[in-house]
Amino acid sequence: MKNILKIIESDIKRLSTNVVAMVVIIGLTVIPCLYAWFNILSNWDPYGPDATKNLQVAVVSSDQGILIGSAEINVGNIIISRLQANDTIGWVFTDNAEEAVAGVYSGDYYAALVIDEQFSADMISFLGGDIENPKITYYENEKKNAIAPKITGKVKTTIEREVDHAFVGTVAEVLLKAGEYFSTLDEQGNITGKGIAKLERLDSDLNGIIVILDSYIALVDSTKEVTDAGKSAVDAAKSITKTAEAMVQSAENENPSVKQNVQNAKNKTDEAVNAINKDLAGFDSNLSAINKALSDYKIGGPAVGPTVLNIYNAANTVWSGTDGNNGLYAMIIKYSQFVPEKYVTLANSVNESFVNLGKDLQEFVEAEKNSAANLEDIRQRTVKDTGSILGQTAELRNDYGSLISPLAQQSIDSASSSIAEVKKLLKYNARSIDLVVANLKDYDAILSQSSSGLEKARDEAVIMEKKLSKLIDEIKGLSNSDAYTRIMELLRSDPDLLSDFISSPVEVDNEYIYPVENNGSMTAPFYIVLSIWVGALIMSTILKTAIKDTSNYRNLKNWECFFGRFFTTCIIGQIQTLITVLGAFLFVGIQCEHRVMFWAACAWTSFVYSLLLYAFAYSFGNIGEALSVILMVIQVAGAGGTFPIEVLPDVFQQLYKFMPFNYSMNAVRECIGGFYKDTYRQCMLTLLIYVAVAVFIGVVLYHPFKVLNEKIEISKEKSGILL
């Protein structure tokens, strides 16, 4: 013990009497604290507005805007105006995208934002049902700085927030305009004026459609009755045919009876003609409905395209049939040999005009849907087409009666003049009966399909009318509600308030556990602990560990040399630590909840690190100094000082629990943010393990490595370069 005290006394005398040594010692005490202070200050608030406002980010809007009604909306300009009021980043607003991107490549800007030309149009594309995501292109120069891209990542968050505000603000503006419109509909500000009046007119139109459908259904039912009568006529005609020979044999004696029978056949034929005419009348009714709807249509009014197209389809079912083979037109062509050529020619003309009408109606529906400029021209052409077809069908009905009926009358006249003519007439009537039978079968299928379609359409119209009536009642109730009144008042008085609420309806209430005021205080444990290690490392390389002159000491032991010279190292380390801690409090101004305990943790850390690195140098010489540097490098990278240990590679996560930095930093953090249970005490006690390791290295391992160290010293001397 006496030798230890003599060594301490000798070291103090030599240091105090040597000016150069004193200057070096002063430098040793100051350099580590400067390292800690300036690193803490450089990391004081790198993510705050005062720092990030110097990061230049170019912004350019190519948005062309969009016109909605009479209101022009340009979301890109809204975003630009909001960014101009945002000082968290050094926004630079350029004139074009090429200039902004070129600045990123040259390094003038850290990043650039280019708002797309269709940004506003895509932003509200949901109104048209075809949703397109609005596009902002973000250019980032990741080569310029390692951390800057992470900081400019705030730009993306800022832009997303501003876009959200701009979008919701635009929606709120549209709602405001809608509210102003609704509020002017009547004197009370309720939605009961023109808006509900239009809905009620639509409801009335639906009721009218239901009545029309009922009429069509009744017409079909009547036509079915006529068809049944036609079947009875066919049965009677067949009966007449069977007795034709007997009638011919008794023709001379029963000529009046023959005339009467032929007259009855003519009457039945006329009934069949009337049934066909009624069918044509239903066809005309559909065409008339189309003609009237298009004639009354006003551009900008309620859409009629789908309605007239449905009516056309119903008429097409009658004319062309369900598969193109069982309609009225197909039957005319099928039995063309039984009727005059003029009748067939006229039917072909009607069919061609009817097909062209379908194309015109389809073109009208598309033009109406897209509000095409030629909508009025298409409407006029379609009205003209329907009028033309109506004229042709009227002529068709007249021709049918004028061409078919005289044949029957001619048969009656010839009955009194010639039995042979009666036979010819009976044969012709037999063929006519076959034609009527075929037609009646086809009419049955057509009428059944028409009846089913009309009833289904009527049911749908009734459901639609009920829903519309319910909607009108609900809107009337809404317009009279307090909630609607308050929303309208809010939209008029402060639309921005509603916009802000919708864009950020949830307010996060932050509860900070162990709050730390700034980033500098958060990084202080790492840089202060690192500076203590650096100070101990410098001392271990500058101060000699071996005692050259041992003549003044009696029976000097290795362990006495170890602890005697360590005292000087320890004292210098404590002075380093005290200056560093005081500067952190008074100069840097870090946050610290427990200052005395903070100093105690740093002082204990200094003692442990000084002893450990001194032991490395004492027992291993230059190898120990290199080992100290390696341990520092590993701990800087893997001790979790700047990044959470969980995000580091697995090798560091495995070594983390063996690093003294871990326990020193955690003890210092406890003093800065506040204590949790006995974490502070556990960390301080864990450092005792490294004290034991250091003593073992310095006392036990000195002699085994002494020979190796002497050989290394001899080699260094021979090199003439190494210290």
Secondary structure, 3 states (H helix, E strand, C coil): CHHHHHHHHHHHHHHHCCHHHHHHHHHHHHHHHHHHHHHHHHCCCCCCHHHHCCCEEEEEECCCCEEECCEEECHHHHHHHHHHCCCCCEEEECCCHHHHHHHHHHCCCCEEEEECCCHHHHHCHHHHCCCCCCCEEEEECCCCCCCHHHHHHHHHHHHHHHHHHHHHHHHHHHHHHHHHHHHCCCCCCCCCCHHHHHHHHHHHHHHHHHHHHHHHHHHHHHHHHHHHHHHHHHHHHHHHHHCHHHHHHCCCCCHHHHHHHHHHHHHHHHHHHHHHHHHHHHHHHHHHHHHHHHHHCCCCCCCCHHHHHHHHHHHHHHHHCCCCCCCHHHHHHHCHHHCCHHHHHHHHHHHHHHHHHHHHHHHHHHHHHHCCCCHHHHHHHHHHHHHHHHHHHHHHHHHHHHHHHHHHHHHHHHHCCCHHHHHHHHHHHHHHHHHHHHHHHHHHHHHHHHHHHHHHHHHHHHHHHHHHHHHHHHHHHHHCCHHHHHHHHHHHHCHHHHHHHHHCCCCCCCCCCCCCCCHHHHHHHHHHHHHHHHHHHHHHHHCCCCCCCCCCCCCCCHHHHHHHHHHHHHHHHHHHHHHHHHHHHHHHCCCCCCHHHHHHHHHHHHHHHHHHHHHHHHHHCHHHHHHHHHHHHHHHHHCCCCCCHHHCCHHHHHHHHHCHHHHHHHHHHHHHHCCCCCHHHHHHHHCHHHHHHHHHHHHHCHHHHHHHHHHHHHHHHHHCCCC
